[in-house]
Amino acid sequence: MKRIAVISAVLDNPHHCQQAFNDTVSDFQGIVKGRMGIPFDEVPVAVISLTVVGELDAINSLTGKLGRIEGVTVKTAVAKTELP
């Protein structure tokens, strides 16, 4: 069953890790339904929120791959309701 989830990511020094982050998100474009990014000019940090809909295995795979990128910290919140 599919679930809706939000993946929150903090990119420290995004100039060094943003390309790897974007490439990984592109690999999962089938489950990504929305993306919002907020850059901070005063410090080298960016905050990105991804809304995803998919099987838990796919959501966890995306979260895990993003979390293995140096400079990226991720957390995921998954809805309890299952989609048909």
N, C-alpha and C positions, 0 to 999 in steps of 0.2 A: 504494500500500500504506500501511496505517496503522502508526504507531509510538507507543510509549509515551514520554512525556517528563515532566520535572519543570521547572517554571519557578519560579525563586527570585526574589523581589522584595524590595528594601529601600525602604521609604517614609520619606523624611526629611520631618519635619513632616506626619504623616499627616492632621492635621485639614484641611490645605489640598488634599491630592491623593487622599484615600481615596474620595471620591464618584466622581471620574472613573475611578479604578482599578476600583471595583465595577461601574460602568456598563459598562466595557469588558469585564470578565470575564463579565458577564451576556449581552453580545452573542455570546459564544462558549460559552454554557452547554451546547451539544450535545457539545463535546469535553472539557469539564471534568468529571473524575471525582472529584476530592477537593480540599479546600482546608484549610490549616492556617495560622492567623495567631497571631503572638506580639507583643503590644504591650509596650513598655518604658516603665514609669512614670517612671523616673528621667531619661530623655532623650526628646525628641520623635521617636521612631523606631518603626516597626513592621516586622516581617519576615513575609512571606507566602510560602507554598509551594503551588503548584498542581500537581496531577497531571493530565495530559491524555492523551487517546488520540485520534489523528486523523491526517489526511494532513499531511505536512511543510509544505505550503503554508499550511494553517490554523494549525498550531503557530507557524510563523514570522510569520504575520500577527498573531496574538495577541501574541507577544513584541514585535514591532515597535511595535504600537499602545501597549502598556504602557510601553515604553521612551521613547516620545515624550511621556509625561505628565511635566510638570515636577515634580521631587522624587522620581521613581521610577527606580531602577536595577534592571535585570533581567539574568539569565543563564539559559540553558536547557541542560539535559543531555538528550540523546536516546538512547534504547536502539538498539543496532545491529540487534536482531532486528525483523523486520517481521511484522505481524499479517496474517492473511488478510482 
